[in-house]
Amino acid sequence: RPAEEVYVAATSQKLAIETMEKGAVIYGKGRIVGATGLLLGLAKKRGFEGICLLGATTGLETDRRAAFSVFKLLMKSLGTEVKTDALEKLRRKH
């Protein structure tokens, strides 16, 4: 299984650095496809700021651990605390 890393792609270097300071790693493994890549590309083209957070997965199945890692980084980035005890138990269970 992949590490619990969270990758970031952003419309600006400033946003990427800010997100990296919270614990993300720059995504450099190719293109981001589908709606995720499209929305980020359109945002940049139209002058909007935006980031894309990606959890490390095998890509073959849903991955609660990756989703939880992204959730934790998002909460940290927003300066929000959420009780995650129940989520942590669920993550460990699967």
Secondary structure, 3 states (H helix, E strand, C coil): CCCCCEEEEECCHHHHHHHHHCCCEECCCCCCCHHHHHHHHHHHHCCCCCEEEEECCCCCCCCHHHHHHHHHHHHHHHCCCCCCHHHHHHHHHC
